[in-house]
Structures are given as structure tokens and as C-alpha cells.
């Protein structure tokens, strides 16, 4: 390449970065939505859910004031209130299904029900689906105790409150494709509600581009260490997809993309959106599907081949998890609202809404993303196809060193091909579509082409 050509290319990168900076100025509507999330609203929801005494999956379904049935009907009634401001696009159901006794945590055949609100998209040609969840059920020390108080304030009224707040705020706006807000049940008994919904999505061939699970996002003080942190939240994401095929395994090994699963791309996407829209909160990318000895409702979606992650607080307090409500040696045990940090819940919920709405307004991702490997060169050439549907303004080429955990550089281009002065041997790349307001698709990792 001639020196003048090299100079031109570096100028192009510089100009593209400037264009990208202009293109990603905060969308004022997302900024407005973020500010609509209030700590006092989240606290009111958590306290209401805790007031049902217990929300054990197998607790009372008939009472109007106690048990899982009362909680389900209340959540649905709230969804129905949000629907009044949705122009008829938000509808809600309690999706009942039957679980057979499993000899472990389901003693007899039981009818369970996920409370689900669906916000219909306005583009009939866009079949994408986004799902956000929290689990409605709660538990005590004895997972089969269906009678005693199990307020479940942090685990997981906090996640349900975040999900409901997103439903309330987002249902007032129009999005091109379908958004699903769901309070699942059966999490503590074996992820049954999430598995039911994931199986429904797989069997019906829903085009689920992302599933976000919020589970315990309200505690900022850890037990034992007494560390307090309301400036970070963890996102857990799988590394090698559960559903990886033999051909995909070969490609992953050939490209060394072990740290670039779709779920990892979603986690990094959320980190970027949070940095852009939410003050005083940093996303801590945890490269595990979940914690040791624990599980979450994103896992059945991952197992069914969907892109899914889990939000979880940075520090956990085990005195207030899966504990009978009691006082011993002047220590109060139990998952009670008074031990929660609602300013922290607010920030995590704002992170959710920044990422979820940005993705909900995004164009589809580019297709057939590839990187040329036919020549020995310190430049890299990426090629892709424009997606169908919503008009694309341009594309972001994301760049990071191979040892980096998240994207470090961005180059904006208008074409569907770019030669950039970064060696494919030293960097990882991905490409995402962008519209005029900076809403971006999930990144797509390139495959080698000759």
C-alpha cells in the first residue's frame, strides 16, 4: 500500500470515529425514560409484593391477600393499568401450565402460572422478540415450607419490580418489534416457569434476540465482609453456548472466540449502554453463567439456544437469602424490605431500561459478517451484508485486544466493507448496525473468509 493510501486510511479512521461520536449522542427519549425510573416506585412495588406474606410457588392460590395466587393477580392488575396508556398494544395474561411431581421440590402435580405482559411491535415485518424477567416466587430455609412468611423482598421482588417498571415506562412508547415482560414462578423449585417459557419460545420458533433476567438486584451490603457497593452490578453470561453444534465448535476453536458467545456480546452491549446513560453504575462482567451452587431463569433460555444473561447485585448478604424470618443473637434474619438499597435498585433498573430500549429501537444486525484471511497483512478487511427491515445509517466496527474483556475502540463506516489498520492476529472484531439516533444492534463476530 502506498504511503498516501495509508495516510488516507488513518484519516478515514479518525473521521469515522468523529462521526461515530456525533452519531451516539444520547437519544433524548431514552434519557427521558431513564429519569422516569424512580426509587420510590420500585420500593412501593417491593413492599407490596412482600405484603403477600409468602409467594412460595406452591402456596395459597385462592386468597386475595396471601400467597402466590394473590401476588400473580396483583401483578397482572398492574400490567392492565399500564395497558391503558399503551394504545392497545400491551396485553397481559397469567400463562398457566401443569408441572408433574418431580420427587424433589414439586411434591404433587401442580398448576403454576407466569404473569406475562406483551407489548406488540408496530412493524409487522419485524419478528424479533426481547424478553425481560424477574421471578415472582419466594422461599425460606426449607424450600418446601409453603406456609411460613417468606417476604422475598430482594429475592426476587427486586427483579420483578425492575421488570414492572420497564413495562410501565416502555408501554407508553412504540417499538418496531415485540417486547415481553414476565414474572416467572417456580424459580426456587427448579426454574420451572422460565423453562416453560423458554420451551414455548423454542417450539413456536420465536426470534428471541435477547433475554435479560433480573434476580437479586437490591442489596448493597455483603454479609461477613461488611463491604458496601452500590456502584457496581454483576452480569453473568455463558461462555461456550449450551446448544453449540459440532460445526460451531470447529469455528470457535479456529477463531479462538471462546470469550465471544452471543451472551457475552449482550453483556458487553449492556455495559456500553449503561456507561452512556446511567450515572454512578459500572457493569462488572462476570464470565460465568451463574454463581456456584446457584441458578437463574436465564439458564433455560441459554439451554434452548437463546442469548441470555443475568443481572445480580455485586455483594450478597446470606443473612437475608433463603432464611426464615427470625431474630437470633440480636441479628435479624430474613429477606425483608428494610435491608434493601432502593437507590441501588433504581440504578440497576435504569441500566436495564437503557440497554433494553436501545436494543428495542435498533435495526437488525448485519448478516454474513466475515473477515478476509487470504493475505498476510497488518491490515484487516471486514465484509458483511446489510440487514433487512429498518433503514441502517451505518455500522460500528468494534475492536479490542485479544486479552481485553470488553470493546476498546469503535470505527464507524457507511459501507458494508472496510479495511482497517488493525491486525487480525492481535485484535478481535465485531460489527453492529446503527441507525441515525445511535441505536445499535447486537454485535456479530466475523468468520474467516478466503
N, C-alpha and C positions, 0 to 999 in steps of 0.2 A: 504494500500500500504506500502511495506517495505521501511525503510529509504534509503536503497541503490537504490531502484527504484525511489524514489523522487529525490535523487541526480542525477541520470542518466537523469531524465526528465528535470531538470533545466539545466544540461549541454547541453542537446539536444536543448533547447530553446536558450541558449547562442550561440551555434554553428550555429543554424538556422539563428539567427539574423546576425551573421557574414557572413554567406553565402548570405543572402539577401542583405547585404551592398555591397558585391562584385558583386552581380547579377544586382544591379541597378546603377552601374556606368553609367554616361550619355552616351547614344548612340551617337557616334560621328557624325552620319548622321543627327540626329535631332538637335544636337548642331549646325551643319553647316547650316541647314535650318533656324534656329532661327536667326543666324547672317546675313542671306540673306535678312531679312526684314529690309528695310531702311526707315527712316523718310521722306527723300526727295521723295521717290517713292509714299508714302502714301499722302504726301502733293500735289504732282502733280495730283494724281487721284482726290482728293477732289476739287482742284481748277478747274479741267476740268469739273467735274460734276456741280459745282456751275456756270460755264460759260454758261450753257444752260438756264440761266435766271430763269425759273421756271421748276420744274419737277412734278407739280401737276398731279395727276393721270388722271384728265380729261382735261389736257392742250393739246396744239397742238401736233398732231401726224404726220403731213406732213412735217414740216420744218426740214431742216438738221442742223439748228443751235440753235433752241429754242424749249423747250417743252419736254414732256415725250418721245415722239417718237424718237427724236434725241438722247436723253440720252440712250434709250434702244438699239438703233442701234450701238452707240459707245461702250457700254459695250460688246455687242456681238462681235464687231470687235476686241476688246482686247482679249476676250476669244479665238477667232480664231487665234490670234498671238501666244498665249500660246500653242495652239494645235500643232503648227509647231514643238515644241520641246518635244512632248508627245509620239512620236512613234505611232501616230494614235489612241491613247487611249482616248484623250479628244475631245469631240464633244459639240457643243453648239446650242441652239435654243432659239427663243422667243416663249414661250408657251402661245398662245393667247386663251382667254376664254371670254365668254359673261356674264355680270352681269346685272340682272334686276334692274330697278329703285326701290329704297327702301323707297322713301319718306323722306329720311333724308339727306344722303350725296352722293347719286347717283341719279341725277335729271332725267336722261333718261337711257334707256337700253344702255349699253356701252361695247365696246370691250377693255379688259385690256390684259396685257401681262407680264409674269415673264420672265426674262432673265436667262437662266439656262445652266450651263456647267456641263457635266457628265464625270467623269474620271473613265473609266471602269477598274475593278479589273482584275488581271491576273489569279485568281483561279476560274474556272467555277463552282466549287462545293461550293463556299462561297457566300451565298446570302445576307450577311449583307449590310446595307446601312448607310452611315453617311451624314448628311445634315448640311451645314453652310449657313447662310443668313445675309443679311442686306436689308433694304427697300430703293428702288430707289426713291420713290415719296417724295415730299416736300409740305409744306403748309405755309400760312400766318395766321394772326389773324382770318380772315374769312375763314373757312375751304372750302367754296365754291368759293373762289376767284381763278379762273383759269388763270387770265391774268397778274396780277402784279408779279414783281420779288419775287421769293421765293427760294433763293440760296440753302437752306438746307445743309449747309456745315457740321455741326455736326450732324444734324437730317435729314437724316442719311447717308450723303455721307461718313462719317467716318466709319460706319459699312460696307458699300458697298466696300470702299477702302480696309478694312481689309480682307473681303471675297475674293476680286480680288487678293490681294497679296498672300493669301493662294493658290488660284488656279494657279497662276503663278509659285510659288515655288514648290508646290507639284506635278504639272503635269509633272515635269521633272523626277519624281521618279515612281517606280512601287509599288502598294499596292495590297493586295490579293483581296479586295472587293471594291465595288462601292462607290465613293465619289461624292456628288452633291454640287455644288457651285451656289447660286441663289440670284439674285437681285429681290426681290418681289415688286409688286406695290400694291396700294390700302390700304396701312397700315393706312394712315391718314383718309381714308374714312370708315374704319371699318375692317381692317385686311383681306381684300378680297383676295389678292394674296396668302398670307400664308394659308388661309382657302382652297383655290382651290388646292394648292399643297398638303396640309395635307389630303384632301379628295381623291385626286388621289392616294396618298400613301396607304391610308386605303383600298380603293376599289380594288387596284391592289395587296394588301397584301404584300407590301414591308416590309422587315425585317429591319425596321429603328431602330438601336440600340441607336442612339443619334442624337439630333437636337440642334445646337448651333445658337442662334440669337444674333447678334451684333447690338445694337441700342443706339446711342449716346455714343461714347467711346472717344471723343476728347476734352472735356472741363475739365480743372483742377481748375478753379476759380469759386466759388459759388457766386450767387447774394445775396445781403443783408448781409450775414455774412462776405464776403470777405475772406473766408478760401480758401487756395490753397492746393491741394493734388494731386500729380501725382505719389504717391507711393502705392495707393490702387485702386482697381476697384471692383465694386459690381457684384455678381452673384445672380440672383433671381431664386428660384426654388420652385415648388409647394410642399405642404406637403401631404395631402390626395389626391391621384390621382382622376381626374375627372371621370375616367372610372372604378373606383373600383367596383367590384362585391360584392354581399352580402357575399359570401364565403370569399373573400379577406378582407372585413370589419371585419368579425369574427376573422380571423387570425391576422389582425393588432392589434385588441384590445387584443387578447390573448397574443401577444408577445410584446405589448407596442411599436410597431415600427412606431409610428406616425411621427418620425423625420427621417425615413429611406426609403422614397419613392425612386423609381429609379432615379428621377430627383435630389434628394438630393445626391444620390450616385455619379451621374455625376458631380455635383457641387464640391463635395469633391475631386473627381478624378482630376478635373481641378486644384484645389488648390495644390494638390500634384505635378502634372506635372509642374506647374508654379514655385513652390519652387525649383524644381530640375533643371530647365533650364533657368529661366528668372531672371535677376538681378533687384533689387530695385523695385519690384512689389509684393504686397501681395493681395491675393484674400479675399475680405470681403464677407463671406457667409451670404446673407440676406434670412431669412426663410419666404419669401412671394413669391407668384407667380409673382407679379409686384407691382408697386407703386400705391398709392391711386390716383384715377381719371385718371389713365393712363392704357395703354395696350400695348402688344407687339406681334410680329409674332410667338413667341414660344407657345402662348396660344392655337391656333387652333390645334397644334400638341399634346399638353397635353390633350386637349379635345377629341382627337381621340385615346388616349391611348398610345402615344409615349413618350419617355423620352426626355425632352426638358428643356433648361434653357435660361436665358437672361444675357448677359454682358451689363453693363451700368456704366458710369462714377461715381465716388464717390460723386462729388459735381455737382449740376446742376445750370446753370445760366439762369434764366427765362427771362432775357432781350434779350436773343438770342435763345429763343424757341418759335415757333409759333407766331412770331412777324413780322409785316410789317417792311420793311427796311425804317428807318427814323431816324431823329435826333431831340430829344426834350430835352430842358434844358441842352444842352451840353452832353447829353447821347445818344450814338449810339445804336440803336436797330436793330435787325435782325440777322439771322443765317449766319454770314459771316466767311470766312476762317481765317481772321486776328485775330479772337477771339479763335482760336483753339491752342492746345498744341500738336504739331506733334511728339515730343519725347514721350509724353504720349500715343498717338495713336500707336506708334511703340511698346511700351512695352505691351500694351494690345493685339496687333496683334501677338506679339511673344508668349504671353500666349496661344492664340488660336492655333497657329501652333504647340506648344509643346504638348498640350493635344490632338489635332486632329490627328497629325501624330502618336503619341504614341498609341492611340486607333486604328488607321487605320492599324498598323502593329501588333496588338495584336492577340493572339489566342482567340478562342471563350471562353465565360465564362463557368465555371463549371456548371453542372446540378444537380438537386435533392440535393441541399445543405441543410443539416439538422443538428440539434443539439440534442443529446440524453438528455431526461428528465426523464429517468426511475429510476434514483437513486438520493438519497440525498448525494451530494458530493461537495467539494470545487474545484474540477477539472471539466473541460468541455471537452466533446468529440464531435468533428465535423466530419461529414461524407459527402462525395459528390461523384459524378461521373465525370470522365474525359470527356471533350468535344470532339466532332468530329472535324475533319479538322486538321489545323496546329498543329504540334507537340508541346506539352506543356513540358517545362523544369521543372516546379514545380508550387507551389501555395503559395500565400500570405494569411495568416490569419490576418485580420485587427481587432484591439482591441481598444475599448475606454470605459471609464466610462460612465454610463448612462446619466450623466449631461453634458458630453463633446460635443462640436459641431462638432469636426472632429476627425479622427483616430489618436490615440496616440502611439500605439505600433504595430509592424509588426513581425510576425513569419513566416519564410519561411520553407516549407516542400516539400518533393518529393512525398510522398504518397498521397492517396485520403482519408486519415483518420488521425486524430491527437487528442491526449489527451493533453490538456494544463493546466497549473496551475493557471487558472483564473476562478472564479466562474461565472456561467451563471446568477446568481442573481445580480451581481454587475457590469457586463460589457455587452456591445453589441459587436457582432462579425459580420464579413462578410468574404467571401472567393473570391479570384480572381485568374485566371490563369495567368501564366507568361512564356515568352519564354526566350531563352538564353541571349538575349540582354536587358532583363528587361522590354520589352513591356508588359503591363498588361491589362487584360480585365476589364470591369466594375465590381465592387464588387457585390456579391449576398448575401443577408441577409438570414440566415438559418431559416427553420421552425422546430418546435419541432417534434421529433420522439421518439417513445416508444419501 
